[in-house]
């Protein structure tokens, strides 16, 4: 029997595949490589190049590989792009998830661990966000995540399928040996590209937020802590746990300037910065309450100190200065 990792060639998915294999699981990966990298997939995983909307392919995988659990990371994730191309996001994220759930039911596969996002909350006045916070996403990407969660909730209520949806805050860092890291243009990889000299300077949005240093504060979680939470969620479902939704963050906040200063300390580089007007509607503080996942799954972050996150990301970026070099 095997675990099917959808989107297993991406940043988080590839780290998940690696951890599953370290835990002696048989792993199957399905990824269309539109944002993932074949090179990032562990050599012991059975890899399929394809799309989650391809029902015939999914049926073939479930039948051939004897799938008994699913971990779902296969989503488009760029908020601004989703505003420009909403149908692209609803097709891939929402319709794709519908196909996955249909095939799971057809083959009587019950547990699914789902990669959701704190983007479902939009901008809230609550500095610390728990799972009861109202979802009010600001873009089609966030709407798609809410719709994907809702689909799973409804299917679980009408069948014996069970799910855990994990709402991530800001995932960062890299595998401890530097073998797997992040290519996406997020804050920490961008800062480190400046440190490498690949970008002239960092652009920060706003220094007039209602925070101690004027820059917005966010919750960062190390990717190794994140995948450990997924592993606990999978075991929880396999042992008969009921469907749940959990926030996933370190419950600590770091301002943009604190992240920048930590990167300067780790890299020894000056990292020039240009601060421009803040983005409209950006919340000054977003920090996760992760009490629920602590209580139910016993999860605790171990590596989510900002300097450790940046140090591991820096090690990866020095090993892979051009990302994974070629898409293959």
C-alpha positions in Angstrom: 0.0 0.0 0.0 1.2 3.5 -0.8 0.7 7.2 0.0 -0.1 9.3 -3.0 1.5 12.8 -2.8 -0.1 15.2 -5.2 2.2 18.0 -6.1 5.1 16.1 -4.7 7.7 17.8 -6.9 7.0 21.3 -5.4 8.8 23.0 -2.5 6.6 21.6 0.3 5.6 18.4 -1.5 9.2 17.3 -2.2 10.1 17.8 1.5 7.0 15.8 2.4 8.0 12.9 0.0 11.5 12.9 1.5 10.2 12.7 5.1 7.7 9.9 4.2 10.4 7.8 2.6 12.6 8.4 5.7 9.7 7.0 7.7 9.7 3.8 5.5 6.5 4.7 3.6 6.0 3.6 0.0 5.4 6.9 -1.9 3.8 7.7 -5.2 4.1 11.2 -6.7 1.8 12.9 -9.2 3.0 16.3 -10.5 2.6 18.1 -13.8 5.9 20.0 -13.2 4.3 23.4 -14.0 5.9 24.8 -10.8 7.7 21.7 -9.5 11.0 20.1 -10.3 11.6 16.4 -11.2 15.0 16.8 -9.7 13.5 17.5 -6.3 11.6 14.2 -6.1 13.2 11.4 -4.1 14.6 8.6 -6.2 12.7 6.0 -4.2 9.3 7.6 -5.0 7.3 6.3 -8.0 6.8 9.4 -10.1 4.0 10.2 -12.6 4.2 13.3 -14.8 0.6 14.3 -15.1 -2.3 16.5 -13.9 -4.8 15.8 -11.1 -7.6 16.7 -13.5 -6.7 13.6 -15.6 -9.2 11.2 -14.2 -8.0 8.2 -16.3 -4.5 8.7 -15.1 -5.6 9.0 -11.4 -7.6 5.8 -11.8 -4.6 4.0 -13.2 -2.4 5.2 -10.3 -4.9 4.2 -7.7 -5.3 0.7 -9.2 -1.7 0.1 -10.1 0.0 1.5 -6.9 -2.7 0.3 -4.4 -3.1 3.8 -2.9 -4.4 3.9 0.7 -3.9 7.6 1.6 -3.6 10.9 -0.2 -1.6 14.1 0.6 -2.7 17.0 -1.5 -0.2 19.8 -2.3 -1.2 20.2 -6.0 -2.4 23.8 -6.2 -1.6 27.1 -7.9 -0.7 29.6 -5.2 0.1 33.1 -6.5 -2.5 35.6 -5.2 -1.8 38.3 -7.8 -1.9 35.8 -10.7 -5.2 34.4 -9.4 -6.7 37.9 -9.7 -5.6 38.1 -13.3 -6.5 34.5 -14.2 -9.3 33.3 -11.8 -10.6 30.5 -14.0 -7.1 29.0 -14.2 -7.1 28.8 -10.4 -10.7 27.4 -10.1 -10.0 24.8 -12.8 -6.7 23.6 -11.3 -7.5 23.9 -7.6 -11.2 23.4 -7.3 -12.1 21.1 -10.2 -8.8 19.2 -9.8 -9.8 18.5 -6.2 -13.2 17.4 -7.2 -11.6 14.8 -9.5 -9.3 13.6 -6.7 -12.2 13.1 -4.3 -14.3 11.3 -6.9 -11.5 8.8 -7.6 -10.8 8.4 -3.9 -14.5 7.4 -3.4 -14.4 5.1 -6.4 -11.4 3.2 -4.9 -12.7 3.5 -1.3 -9.6 5.5 -0.1 -10.6 7.3 3.1 -7.8 9.6 4.5 -6.6 12.8 2.8 -4.3 15.4 4.3 -4.8 18.7 2.6 -2.5 21.7 2.1 -4.6 24.7 2.9 -3.5 28.3 3.7 -3.9 31.1 6.1 -4.9 33.2 3.0 -8.4 31.9 3.7 -8.6 34.4 6.6 -7.9 37.5 4.4 -7.1 40.6 6.4 -8.5 40.3 9.9 -8.4 42.7 12.9 -7.3 39.7 15.1 -3.5 39.8 15.6 -3.6 36.1 16.7 -5.8 33.9 14.4 -7.4 30.7 15.5 -9.5 28.3 13.5 -12.8 30.0 14.5 -11.7 33.2 12.8 -14.1 34.0 9.9 -12.8 33.2 6.5 -12.8 36.2 4.2 -10.2 35.6 1.4 -9.1 38.6 -0.7 -8.4 36.9 -4.0 -9.4 33.9 -6.2 -6.6 31.8 -4.8 -7.9 32.2 -1.2 -11.4 31.6 -2.4 -10.3 28.4 -4.1 -8.8 27.1 -0.8 -12.0 27.8 1.0 -13.9 25.9 -1.7 -11.5 23.0 -1.6 -11.9 22.8 2.2 -15.7 23.0 1.9 -15.8 20.2 -0.7 -13.8 17.9 1.7 -16.1 18.8 4.6 -19.2 18.0 2.6 -17.8 14.7 1.2 -16.7 13.7 4.7 -20.2 14.3 6.0 -21.8 12.2 3.3 -19.3 9.3 3.4 -16.6 7.6 5.4 -13.8 9.8 3.9 -11.8 11.7 6.5 -9.5 14.8 6.1 -7.2 17.1 7.8 -6.8 20.6 6.4 -3.7 22.4 7.5 -3.8 26.2 7.1 -0.2 27.3 6.7 1.1 30.7 7.6 4.5 31.6 6.1 6.5 28.5 5.2 10.2 29.0 4.7 13.6 27.3 5.2 15.0 24.2 3.6 15.9 20.6 4.3 18.7 20.5 6.9 21.3 19.1 4.5 20.5 21.8 1.9 19.2 19.3 -0.6 15.7 20.6 -0.9 14.7 24.3 -0.9 12.4 27.1 -2.1 12.5 28.6 -5.6 9.4 30.7 -5.2 9.8 34.5 -5.1 8.8 34.9 -1.4 10.4 37.3 1.1 13.2 35.1 2.5 14.4 33.6 -0.9 14.3 37.1 -2.4 16.4 38.6 0.5 18.9 35.8 0.0 19.1 36.5 -3.7 20.1 40.0 -2.8 22.8 38.6 -0.5 24.0 36.5 -3.4 24.2 39.6 -5.6 21.7 38.2 -8.0 19.3 41.1 -7.2 20.5 44.7 -6.6 18.3 45.4 -3.6 15.3 44.2 -1.6 12.0 46.1 -2.0 9.8 46.2 1.1 6.2 47.4 1.1 5.6 50.0 3.9 7.2 51.2 7.1 4.1 52.9 8.5 2.2 50.0 9.9 1.0 50.1 13.5 3.9 47.9 14.7 7.0 48.6 16.8 9.3 49.2 13.8 6.6 50.2 11.3 6.9 47.1 9.1 4.3 44.3 9.0 4.7 41.3 11.2 4.2 37.7 10.0 4.4 34.2 11.5 7.1 32.0 9.9 7.2 28.2 10.1 10.2 26.0 9.1 9.3 23.6 6.3 10.7 20.7 8.4 8.2 21.5 11.2 5.5 21.8 8.6 6.0 18.3 7.1 6.2 16.8 10.6 2.7 18.2 11.2 1.5 16.5 8.0 3.1 13.2 9.0 1.3 13.4 12.4 -2.0 14.3 10.6 -1.6 11.3 8.3 -1.0 8.9 11.2 -3.9 10.5 13.1 -6.3 9.8 10.3 -5.0 6.3 9.7 -5.6 5.5 13.4 -9.2 6.5 13.1 -9.1 10.2 13.9 -12.1 12.4 12.8 -11.8 15.2 10.2 -10.2 18.4 11.5 -8.9 21.7 10.4 -5.7 23.1 12.0 -3.7 26.3 11.8 0.0 25.7 11.3 2.4 28.4 12.4 5.1 29.0 15.0 2.8 31.4 17.0 5.7 33.9 16.9 5.8 37.1 14.9 8.7 38.7 13.1 8.6 42.0 11.3 9.9 42.4 7.8 12.9 44.4 9.2 13.6 41.7 11.8 13.7 39.1 9.0 16.0 41.4 7.1 18.3 41.9 10.1 18.4 38.2 10.7 19.4 37.6 7.1 22.2 40.2 7.4 23.5 38.4 10.5 23.3 34.9 8.9 24.9 35.9 5.6 27.3 38.6 6.7 26.0 40.7 3.7 24.7 44.3 3.9 21.5 43.5 1.8 20.4 47.0 0.6 16.7 47.7 0.9 14.3 50.2 -0.7 11.0 50.8 1.2 8.1 51.8 -0.9 4.4 52.6 0.1 2.6 49.8 1.8 0.2 47.6 -0.1 -3.5 48.6 0.2 -5.3 46.4 2.7 -2.3 44.6 4.1 -2.8 43.6 7.7 -0.1 44.9 10.1 0.1 41.7 12.2 -0.9 38.1 11.3 0.1 35.4 13.8 -1.2 31.9 14.1 -2.8 30.3 17.2 -1.6 26.7 16.9 -3.1 25.6 20.2 -5.6 23.2 18.6 -2.9 21.2 16.7 -0.7 21.1 19.8 -3.6 19.7 21.8 -5.0 17.1 19.3 -1.9 16.0 17.4 0.8 16.9 20.0 2.7 18.9 17.4 5.3 21.5 18.4 7.6 23.5 16.1 11.3 22.7 16.7 13.1 24.7 14.0 11.0 27.8 13.5 13.4 30.4 15.0 13.9 32.9 12.2 17.7 32.7 12.2 17.5 28.9 11.9 15.0 29.2 9.0 17.2 31.7 7.2 20.4 29.7 7.9 18.9 26.6 6.3 17.5 28.5 3.3 20.9 30.2 2.8 22.7 26.8 2.8 20.3 25.6 0.1 20.6 28.8 -2.0 24.5 28.5 -1.9 24.3 24.9 -3.1 21.7 25.8 -5.8 22.5 29.4 -6.8 20.3 29.1 -9.9 17.6 27.1 -8.2 17.4 23.5 -9.5 19.2 24.8 -12.6 17.1 23.1 -15.2 13.5 22.1 -15.2 13.4 18.4 -15.9 
